[in-house]
């Protein structure tokens, strides 16, 4: 169909435009009919303009205006008129003017809406995802998608100005174990063989370093067949980055400069020039996790020495068995009282991570301890209070466990819940680096060592001679970037020595033959002068989620899956017909 194209957007007109004849295209956001006098709020992604159809307008125009319903897509031709001062709408950027319509053209109709198009959509998530194309019209979604665009643009501008090349890597690759399950793609041409969708471009970007492209980046699509959650999807987007002839500090400094630039460009927010660096073990001991939220001050403290002196057998036995007891002090406020019911909720949070219980005791204004497990610390009150720097009104929470990591994470869960419920989390952006990660972790179910991050990370130099003798003590040249309690990037200096890479494979339970079968193309490349190199991969979805103050990355992705890994809009995944299966030489085995 032929129609009049817009000459201005719905967010463009101001008082200085009074008298202009303009054409607007957009959707009917609101429509008020006052017996011949029509007020139409016309919306596009740029804003809203009020359109007026006067009571003495042409009858055909009046008739067309009376047919309008919400979300009809229309074209309006009219003259810009300045509003009287007392009628200026200060809530709209275009609130100083209105457009007096001389012609309205209905471009398309809209059926009854499943929900109202507004600032934010209050509908249930399943309804929002089913009608995602309507949900995207809401201003909140429009703002977040725009923010994502400007974030990525700022990243590209920054890196391009520093001699990085943006290089695409394949989407159909060889299946290689990287931690999660691969999404497999059957080959029609080679029956019985499969491509995999990349969990990350990890190996390809290392090969680019071998190829001499010393500064690479990519806004990369990645795929992992794992359970979805609020900050994770089956398919996601990351800034993938790799550099040659660098050490850890070069990459950390570059990322600090990058995020300073991006946050200033898109938010006008000034970050510190350098982010705090915390060793993995210190992060676990002080915050109970390796992605600490630094926006509130509730440090975790070691309590082993005092626990051993107490008369509480559960604590004494744990310490005697080389276990651990951790303590945390918090003070109730008007937002959250520490009732018995609430303390039970804190205990439930700790038990999720393996704690058997949660000890507690109150600090009185007289400097004594009361309630909970306080009776087991009789005569030790001052020593306990002084060691924890507790004050009257505080409550001391205690977790004991024979396993250090479970002890830390259990009381770390208590810390996180207290921060939220007490509402003591500051409004800010708090970045930090977590460094000195263990290179390996032990898989108790399968009975072997595996990589903490991935198998291509360089061990710290002092551990290389004795890698095999005690893998659990080896620290890697690894680093995570954390923002407001979320891991937003992970990286490492990579192995570029083929023999060292084979040693790592063996420790991770890969024979030389299996390593050659799985990663032969990488090992072969490392025979031809690979440079020292390292990189990092910030998650775009998660960063935009945090910046937008959302709690789910579905709020910053145009067409996400739900938590059941389904797309309610197009009903993916779906069955395919027998002809397609036959072409791929596949037989579907039905579940019993």
Secondary structure, DSSP 8 states (H G I E B T S, - for coil): ------SS-TTT--GGGTT-EEEEEEEEEEEEEETTEEEEEEEETTEEEEEEE-TTS-HHHHHHHHH--TT-EEEEEEEEEE--GGG--TTSTTTTEEEEEEEEEEEE-----SS--SSS--S-HHHHHHTHHHHTTSHHHHHHHHHHHHHHHHHHHHHHTTT-EE----SEE-----SSB-EEEE-SSSTT-EEEE-S-SHHHHHHHHHTT--EEEEEEEEE-BS--BTTB-SEEEEEEEEEES--HHHHHHHHHHHHHHHHHHHH-----SS-EEEEHHHHHHHHSSSS--TTS---EEE-HHHHHHSS-HHHHHHHHTT-EEEEEEEE-BTTB---HHHHHHHHHHHHTTT-S--EEEEE-TTS-EESTTGGGGTT-HHHHHHHTT--TTEEEEEEEESSHHHHHHHHHHHHHHHHHHTT---SS--EEEEE--BSEEEETTTTEEEESS-TTB-B-GGGGGGTTT-GGG-BBSEEEEEETTEEEEEEEEB---HHHHHHHHHHTT--HHHHHHHHHHHHHHTTS----EEEEEEEHHHHHHHHTT-S-GGGG-TT---TTS-BTTTTBS----HHHHHHTT-------
